[in-house]
Each structure stands twice: as C-alpha cells, then as structure tokens.
C-alpha cells in the first residue's frame, strides 16, 4: 500500500503543477472513496490547497455528514455545506410539469448525483480549483457511477485502485494516527441515493467482485501472488452454476460500460493495466 500511496501523491502533485493548478476541490460524501481522495490530496498539495464540499440530500444519513466534518477536522481543511434537497424537489416538480412524469427510480438517483456534479463544477469554475473525482476501479469497471454526476472532474485520483485496495490504503494511512475516521472505514459502502441503499444491492461483495475483475481486466499482468489468489477464486466460482452466472454478468457489465469510461476524466495509473490508453475495447458492439 505504501507504494500505491507514493505513486498517487506524486502523480497528483505533478499533474497539478504541470497543468497550472494550485488548489483542488472534492465532493465529500462521508464515504470511503471521497475520504481517501481528500487525504491523499492533502498529502500531495497541503491542507490549505484542498476544499471539500458536502451536499446532503434527504437520503443522506446524519452519520455521513458528521463523518465528513470529522474527516475534514482531522485533515485541517475547509468543509463547505451545500444541501441539495430543495434543488431535487424543484427539479422534480418542474420535470413533472413539463413531461407529466414523476421522477423516480434510477432517474431520481442519477439526478442527485448530477446536481452534486454541477455544484462541484460551479465551484471549480468560480475558484479555478481542479475538481478531483472519487471513483474507484471496481465501480468504474462495472459502470456503478453516473455520467455527468460523480464522474465530473479533471482527474481521477483513485481510479486505478480496486475497492478492497481503497479500504486497505485507508487503513494504511491510519497506521500512525486516525486520519480517516474509523466510522467511515467500518460502515457498509452506500451511494445513499435511495432509502437504505447499499452497494451490495446492485453488486456482489467487493471481496468477490475485485477478484473477478482482476482476472478479467489484468489477468497475467497481475503480480504472482495476486494472480494465484484471483485465479483460485475464479476456479471456485466457475465450479458452480451461480458462480459461472456471476462471472458472465460481471464480464458483460465491464464491456457494456466502456462508453462511460470513455467520457470519464483521466486517472492516475498505479497498476499494470489501467483503463484509458492502457485498455480499450469497442463501444459499439453486441455484448448480449
């Protein structure tokens, strides 16, 4: 984890310098991805040059807001609060008046992400800060992200780390002292775009998903130990009908979401095979 940490910190510092950015802004959800992104940004650029914005909605837990506040106190950075509840309600009313349809389901979930993305871009434009995206490799792989929402930004800091590595690196950062609140690391991952939502409602557990992704995306480019572990998990899955169905489902999700990855910002590469120029597949193809 120390190697990944050093790569990301150096990569962000160098990218910002070369592109003429002194400051960055990050949406702080109270989740593990934004927490790690903020912590690495502070290490790379200094606390005075990092701003966080929390944008709670009606589905945001009280803990998510308080966890963001505690994280930013630990990091010594400014945290701005911009609730989005009224904006969501206004948009839904106007959409209903214009179309005769109620905003619900995935449309309502993505609306929240896009309102947040717009707020972050407004701040970025106003202050000239580089907006950092917070998506990890697991979610980017299977399209568990919103175009023009949480994919808004100029650079993806942890986009080449699988979700399990996000947790591992967060614990690594906390080795000397608590930087990322333990509550953030321990709580079940959730986009908090619907009541009681958890990532596992849409995805297999990350401990399983990441091993599948490593084989399908990186394969023999994995390190020896990592390759052995991932292949063993894959063999276990392929030995059962549900396991084979899961692998097929994940393979299709990866292929079908190339269009999202093509429109996402560049990421800092830390692994042997990364999305972008390191791995490209056709967008227009039949993946049924």
N, C-alpha and C positions, 0 to 999 in steps of 0.2 A: 504493500500500500504506500510505503514511503516513496517508491519510485513513481507511481502514478501521481502522487501529490506534487512531487517536484516538477514533473512534466507539465501538469496543468498550470501550476503557479508561473513557471517560466513562460509557457505558451500564452497565457493571458496577458502577462506583463509585456511581452514582446509584441503581441498583436495590438494592444492598446497604444504602445509607443509608436509603432510603425504607422498606425492609422490616425494618429494625432488625437487620441482620446486620453484625457486625464482622469475622467470620472465615469463611473458605471452606475446603473440603476437595475434593481432586481425586484420582481414581484415576490413578496414573502407570504406564502400560504399557511405557514405553520407546519408544513410537511418536510420530509427529509431531503427532497431534491433541492428545494429553494434554500434550505438551511445550509446544506453543503456548498452550494454555489456561492452564497454570501460569505461563508467562512473562507473559502479559497480566494474570493475576490479581495477580501480584506488582507489576506496574507500576500497577495500579489501587488496590490495597489495602495494599501494603507486605509485605515478606517475613515479618515477624513475625505476619502475619494469614493466612498461607497454609500449609496442611498437605497433603502428598502421601502417598499410601499405595500401595505396590507389592504386588501379590498374585500372585506367580508360581505357575504350575502345572507339571505335567510337560512341557507343550508350550512353555513359555517358554524362550527362548534365554538363555544366560548373558549375552550382549550386551545384551539388553533390561533386565536387572536392573542391570548396570553402567552402562548409558546413563542409567537413571533416577537412579542415585546421582550420576553426574557432573553431570547437569542440575540436580539439587537443590543440589549444592555451588555451582554457578555462580550459582544464584538466591539462595542463602543461606536456604533453607527446610528445615524438618524433613521427613524421609522415614521413614515407618513401614513395616515389612515384615510382611506377613501372608500367608504361603504358604497356598494353598488345596488342595494335593494330597490331604491326608488327608480334608478335608471332601468332596471329589469322590468319593473311594473309598468313604467311609462312606455317602454318599447312594446311590451305585450299588449297594452291597450291600443296603441296605435296600429300594431300589426293586425289585431282583431278587427279594428275599424276599417282598415284598408282591404283586408282579404276575406273577412268573415270566418277566419280560422283561429282556433285557440293555439297558443304556443305551448307545447308540451313535449315530453319525452326527450329524445336526443337533441331536438331543436332548441329546447329550453336550456338544456345542459350546455350546449355549444354557445348559446347566446351569452351566458355568463362568462365563459372563457374569452369570448370575443370582446365583450365590454371591458374586461380586465386588460386584454391586449391593447385595446385602443387607449385606455388611460395611461398605460406604460409608454406607449409610443408618443402620446401627447407630452408626457413629462420629458421623454428623451429629446423630442424636437425642441421643446421650450428651453431646456437647460443645456442641450448639447451633450448629454450623457450617452454612453454606449449602453444599449439595453441587452442584458445577458439573458438568454433563455435557460430553462432549468430542466429540460427533458433528458432522460437517461436512455441508454442504448436499448434496454428491454422494451420500453414503451414506444420509442421511435421505430423499432423493428416491426412491431405489430400494429402500428397506427393508433396507439392509445394516446392520442393527442389531437388538438383542434387546430386546423388550418386557420390562420389569421386570428388566433387566440393565444394559447400558450406557446405556439411556435413563432410568434412575433419576436423580432430581435435581430441583433447584428452578429452574435456569436453564441454558440452552444458550448458551455464550459464542461459539462459532464456527459456530453452526448456520446462518448465512446466508453462509458462505464456502464456495465450491467447493473440492474437494481441491487442485487446482492453485494456488488462491489461498492455501491453508494453507501450501503449500511456499514460495510467493513471499513471504508475510508473515514466515515463519520466517527466510528469508534476509535480509529487510529488518531484522529485529530484530538479526541478527548483523553488521550493517554496521560498527558501531564495534568490537565485540568479540564473541567467541564466547559467546553465552548458551545457545543450544540446540546441543548437541554435533553436530558435522558428521556423525558416525556415524548419528545419528537422522534427519537430513535425507536422507542418501545411501542408506539401506537400503530395499529394496523394502517397500511397505506390507503389513502382515500382521496379522490378528486374533490369530494364534498360539493358535488353539483346536483345532488338529489338526496332525499331523506335517507339517512342510514347507509349511504353508499360506501362500498369497499371495493378496492381494485379487484379482489377475488370474485366479485360478482360478474366480471367480464373476462378475467384472465385466470389461468391456473396459478397456483402459488409460485412466487418468483424463484424459489429454490428449484422448482421443476422447470419452469419456463426458461430460465437462464441456461440450464444445461442443454436443452433442446436448441436454443438459439446459438450457442457456441458451436455446436456440431454443424448446423445448417449454414451459418454465416462464415465461420472461421475454419472449421474442420481441422485439417492437418497443420494449419498455421498456429494453432494453439501450442502453448508450451507443453512439454512431455507429460507432466503430472496432470495438468488441466485437461489435456486431451484424453488421457486414460480415464479420468473421473467422468468426463462428459460422455464418452463412448459407453462406459459401463451403465450410466443412467439411461442412455438411448437404447441399449440392448434390453434393459429391464422393461422399458415402455413398449418396445417392439414385440415383446413376448406375450402381450395381452391385446385383445381387441380394443378395449378403451384406450390403452396406451398408443396403439397404432393410429387410432382415430384422432387422438390429441396431436400427435406429431404431424399428421396430414393437415389438421386445422391450423396449426402454427405455421407450417410451410406456406399455406395459402395466404394467411394474414401477412406474412413478410412480403410475398410477391405483390399482393393487391395494394399495398400501401407505399409502393415506390413513388407514386405521384405526390404523396405528402412529403417524403424525404427530399424530392427534387425541389420543393418550394420552401424547405426549411433553411435556416441560416447555416453557415459552415460550422463545424465542430472542431474542437481540439482533439487531435488524434493521439491515442496512447497505446492502442493495440495493433496487432499485426495486420488486421483487415478492418477498416473502418468504412462507414457509409460515406458517400461522396465519390471522389475520384478513385478511392480505394475499392469500391464495389458498386457497380451499376448494372441494372437489368432493365429491359424494355418496360415502358409504362403501358403501352397498348399491346395487350396480349390476353389470351384466354386462359385464366387460371382456375377454371371450374374443375 
